[in-house]
């Protein structure tokens, strides 16, 4: 049975947590609104005080009816008008600061949208990476199964071919061994006794040496 391939644990990428976008422009505009509101509050107090002075000067001028009293009323009115102008300027600053806040809010929302888009892309990339790792593991497992089956089939064919060769060798060896055993099992023929060579008879006497033929004596008679 084919052993399963060990899967390598893929390193998981940790998605970054969304961080709130802090806009310096929004911070500045918010502080400007707070300052402008404080200015309006202070200007309102001064206007109220100036109005009270105008009312008091009028009351005094109505009873005294002197030039000084009348002049005091004019001075009080001028001071009140100045404070009202300051109040109006402070309110304008509040409107400007609020407009800055609105603009900063728009920019902050745009920055937040950009950050959210970036985080969405990173999260999507992370999901694709995780899915890719899972798909890779499945693909590797499927390929391994297919490869092992194909390899097992090829190896089985090779084993069959080798077994055929070895079987032929075995049969040849068995045939040779059987022939050898058969040959060894045959009875050996009895060995014939070798005849001893006949001894030559010893001669009693040595043959006489042949005498040289006698020279014929030719006697020549002297005449």
C-alpha positions as CSV (number, residue, x, y, z in Angstrom):
1,X,0.0,0.0,0.0
2,X,1.5,3.4,-1.0
3,X,2.3,5.6,1.8
4,X,0.7,9.1,1.7
5,X,3.1,12.0,1.1
6,X,3.7,14.1,4.1
7,X,2.1,17.6,3.6
8,X,4.3,20.5,4.5
9,X,2.4,23.0,6.6
10,X,2.1,26.3,4.8
11,X,3.1,29.4,6.7
12,X,0.0,31.4,7.3
13,X,0.1,35.1,6.7
14,X,-1.5,37.1,9.4
15,X,-3.8,39.9,8.1
16,X,-3.1,43.3,9.5
17,X,-5.8,44.8,11.7
18,X,-7.5,47.9,10.3
19,X,-6.0,51.0,11.8
20,X,-8.1,54.2,12.2
21,X,-7.0,56.9,9.8
22,X,-6.1,60.0,11.8
23,X,-6.2,63.2,9.6
24,X,-4.0,66.1,10.8
25,X,-6.3,68.4,8.9
26,X,-9.4,67.1,10.8
27,X,-7.5,67.5,14.1
28,X,-6.5,71.1,13.2
29,X,-10.1,72.0,12.0
30,X,-11.6,70.5,15.2
31,X,-9.3,72.6,17.4
32,X,-10.2,75.7,15.3
33,X,-13.9,75.1,15.8
34,X,-13.3,74.8,19.5
35,X,-11.3,78.0,19.6
36,X,-13.9,79.8,17.5
37,X,-16.7,78.7,19.7
38,X,-14.8,79.9,22.7
39,X,-14.3,83.2,20.9
40,X,-18.0,83.5,20.2
41,X,-18.8,82.8,23.8
42,X,-16.4,85.4,25.0
43,X,-17.6,88.0,22.4
44,X,-21.2,87.2,23.5
45,X,-20.4,88.0,27.1
46,X,-18.8,91.3,26.0
47,X,-21.7,92.2,23.8
48,X,-24.1,91.6,26.7
49,X,-22.0,93.7,29.0
50,X,-21.9,96.5,26.3
51,X,-25.6,96.4,25.9
52,X,-26.1,96.8,29.6
53,X,-23.8,99.8,29.6
54,X,-25.8,101.3,26.7
55,X,-29.0,100.8,28.7
56,X,-27.5,102.3,31.8
57,X,-26.2,105.4,29.8
58,X,-29.6,106.0,28.2
59,X,-31.3,105.8,31.6
60,X,-28.9,108.3,33.0
61,X,-29.1,110.6,30.0
62,X,-32.9,110.6,30.2
63,X,-32.9,111.8,33.8
64,X,-29.9,114.2,33.6
65,X,-30.3,115.4,30.1
66,X,-26.8,116.7,30.0
67,X,-24.2,116.8,27.2
68,X,-22.0,114.5,29.2
69,X,-24.8,112.0,29.7
70,X,-25.6,112.1,26.0
71,X,-22.0,111.6,25.1
72,X,-21.8,108.6,27.5
73,X,-24.7,107.1,25.5
74,X,-22.9,107.5,22.2
75,X,-19.7,106.1,23.7
76,X,-21.6,103.1,25.1
77,X,-23.3,102.5,21.7
78,X,-19.9,102.6,19.9
79,X,-18.4,100.1,22.4
80,X,-21.5,97.9,21.9
81,X,-21.2,98.1,18.2
82,X,-17.5,97.2,18.4
83,X,-18.3,94.1,20.5
84,X,-21.1,93.1,18.1
85,X,-18.6,93.3,15.2
86,X,-16.2,91.2,17.3
87,X,-19.0,88.7,17.9
88,X,-19.8,88.6,14.2
89,X,-16.1,88.0,13.4
90,X,-16.0,85.2,15.9
91,X,-19.1,83.6,14.4
92,X,-17.5,83.9,10.9
93,X,-14.5,82.1,12.3
94,X,-16.8,79.3,13.7
95,X,-18.3,78.9,10.2
96,X,-14.9,78.8,8.6
97,X,-13.7,76.3,11.2
98,X,-16.8,74.1,10.6
99,X,-16.2,74.3,6.8
100,X,-12.6,73.1,7.5
101,X,-14.0,70.3,9.6
102,X,-16.3,69.3,6.7
103,X,-13.4,69.3,4.3
104,X,-11.2,67.4,6.7
105,X,-14.0,64.8,7.2
106,X,-14.3,64.3,3.4
107,X,-10.5,63.8,3.2
108,X,-10.6,61.5,6.2
109,X,-13.3,59.4,4.6
110,X,-11.4,59.3,1.3
111,X,-8.3,58.2,3.3
112,X,-10.4,55.6,5.2
113,X,-11.8,54.3,1.9
114,X,-8.2,54.0,0.5
115,X,-7.1,52.1,3.7
116,X,-10.2,49.9,3.6
117,X,-9.5,49.1,-0.1
118,X,-5.9,48.2,0.7
119,X,-6.9,46.0,3.6
120,X,-9.5,44.3,1.4
121,X,-6.9,43.6,-1.3
122,X,-4.5,42.2,1.4
123,X,-7.4,40.0,2.8
124,X,-8.3,38.8,-0.7
125,X,-4.6,38.1,-1.4
126,X,-4.4,36.1,1.8
127,X,-7.5,34.1,1.0
128,X,-6.1,33.3,-2.4
129,X,-2.8,32.2,-0.9
130,X,-4.6,30.0,1.6
131,X,-6.7,28.5,-1.2
132,X,-3.7,28.0,-3.4
133,X,-2.0,26.1,-0.6
134,X,-5.1,23.9,-0.2
135,X,-5.4,23.4,-4.0
136,X,-1.7,22.6,-4.2
137,X,-2.0,19.9,-1.5
138,X,-5.0,18.4,-3.4
139,X,-3.2,18.5,-6.7
140,X,0.0,16.9,-5.2
141,X,-2.1,14.2,-3.6
142,X,-4.0,13.5,-6.9
143,X,-0.7,13.5,-8.9
144,X,0.9,11.2,-6.3
145,X,-1.9,8.7,-6.5
146,X,-1.9,8.8,-10.3
147,X,1.9,8.6,-10.5
148,X,2.1,5.7,-8.0
149,X,-0.6,3.7,-9.9
150,X,1.3,4.3,-13.2
151,X,4.6,3.4,-11.6
152,X,3.2,0.3,-10.0
153,X,1.9,-0.9,-13.4
154,X,5.2,-0.3,-15.0
155,X,7.1,-2.0,-12.2
156,X,4.7,-5.0,-12.3
157,X,5.5,-5.4,-16.0
158,X,9.2,-5.2,-15.3
159,X,8.9,-7.8,-12.5
160,X,6.9,-10.0,-14.8
161,X,9.6,-9.8,-17.5
162,X,12.4,-10.4,-15.0
163,X,10.4,-13.4,-13.6
164,X,10.1,-14.8,-17.1
165,X,13.9,-14.6,-17.6
166,X,14.6,-16.0,-14.2
167,X,12.2,-18.8,-14.8
168,X,13.9,-19.7,-18.1
169,X,17.3,-19.6,-16.3
170,X,15.9,-21.9,-13.6
171,X,14.5,-24.4,-16.1
172,X,17.8,-24.5,-18.0
173,X,19.6,-25.0,-14.7
174,X,17.2,-27.8,-13.7
175,X,17.5,-29.4,-17.1
176,X,21.3,-29.4,-16.9
177,X,21.2,-30.7,-13.3
178,X,18.8,-33.5,-14.3
179,X,21.1,-34.5,-17.2
180,X,24.1,-34.6,-14.9
181,X,22.2,-36.6,-12.3
182,X,21.1,-39.1,-15.0
183,X,24.6,-39.5,-16.2
184,X,25.9,-40.0,-12.6
185,X,23.1,-42.6,-12.0
186,X,24.3,-44.9,-14.9
187,X,26.3,-48.0,-13.7
188,X,29.9,-47.8,-14.5
189,X,31.3,-50.7,-16.7
190,X,33.6,-53.2,-15.0
191,X,37.3,-52.6,-15.7
192,X,39.0,-55.4,-17.8
193,X,42.2,-56.9,-16.3
194,X,45.1,-55.8,-18.3
195,X,47.2,-58.7,-19.7
196,X,50.8,-58.7,-18.6
197,X,53.2,-58.7,-21.5
198,X,54.8,-62.1,-22.1
199,X,58.4,-62.3,-20.9
200,X,60.9,-63.1,-23.6
201,X,62.6,-66.5,-23.2
202,X,66.2,-66.2,-22.2
203,X,68.5,-67.9,-24.7
204,X,70.7,-70.7,-23.3
205,X,73.7,-69.8,-25.2
206,X,74.8,-66.8,-26.8
207,X,74.8,-67.2,-30.5
208,X,78.2,-67.9,-31.8
209,X,79.9,-65.1,-33.4
210,X,80.1,-65.5,-37.0
211,X,83.6,-66.1,-38.2
212,X,85.0,-64.1,-40.9
213,X,85.2,-66.1,-44.1
214,X,88.6,-67.6,-44.4
215,X,90.7,-66.2,-47.0
216,X,91.4,-68.7,-49.6
217,X,95.0,-69.4,-49.8
218,X,96.0,-69.4,-53.3
219,X,99.4,-71.0,-53.5
220,X,101.0,-69.8,-56.5
221,X,103.6,-72.0,-57.4
222,X,106.7,-70.5,-58.6
223,X,107.4,-71.4,-62.0
